Amino acid sequence: MSNRLPCSRCGVTRDIEIIERVEQVTIKGREVSYKAHYSRCLTCGDEFEAPGQLDTNLDAAREAYARLYEAPSPEALVSLRACYNASQKAFGAILGFGELTMNGYESGGTPDSTNRLLLKLAADPCTFKAMYDINSGKIGMTQRRRIEESPGYKAASSWEGLEALSRELTELQRVKVEECATRAGRTVPEQVARYVGDSSFRDYSRLMEGISWSTGVAQVIDMKSEAPAPLSVAS
């Protein structure tokens, strides 16, 4: 591939070619190999990293490290899929993979960065359930039944976490919780846990007026008959 770029040795714009070679770099104390790209002046032979090549090479080095040391093992992937009673084909369809992708990963193939992220997200039952709700139409009835009876799916159905609770609160209620957390120097999850764990739970319940909890909890908090009281913040 030929192009023209300024050559620092020649001092003028020259024809250059893009070259590729394997480089080694140490990241977090571990050595990895990756394919790096450079520009070579066709007049003087000087090699340099053109604009954009430095970032591309850094990304390639990081991806090589992630593939070697951060990708899930085949055993971990089998265990993850088993948590949801899903076949390779069904699990791949739910995550948006190709039909044979999970088979390749469980046979020793390395997921790319996008699929590594999806697999990591799928380890959270609530996130997997959200993926399932979107893509369940791509799998058969037998597989849907097996998945919905799995420990992982049931865990998500019984309690969908703070994110699900946030969707049920009004904007005013969310702002109120956030303000209390800020004043107390806590994160929102820490503030919610504080409410549940001490006497201020009654005030927190008022914020959730009328919320229907998910299947495993089967409870409706209804405080409409009580007069509202100021939200207190435990010290």
Secondary structure as UniProt FT lines:
FT   STRAND          2..6
FT   TURN            8..10
FT   STRAND          13..27
FT   TURN            28..29
FT   STRAND          30..41
FT   TURN            42..44
FT   STRAND          47..48
FT   TURN            51..52
FT   HELIX           53..69
FT   HELIX           74..83
FT   TURN            84..85
FT   HELIX           88..95
FT   TURN            99..100
FT   HELIX           101..106
FT   TURN            107..108
FT   HELIX           113..122
FT   HELIX           125..135
FT   HELIX           136..138
FT   HELIX           141..148
FT   HELIX           151..158
FT   HELIX           161..168
FT   HELIX           171..184
FT   HELIX           188..197
FT   TURN            199..200
FT   HELIX           201..207
FT   TURN            208..210
FT   TURN            215..217
FT   TURN            224..225
//
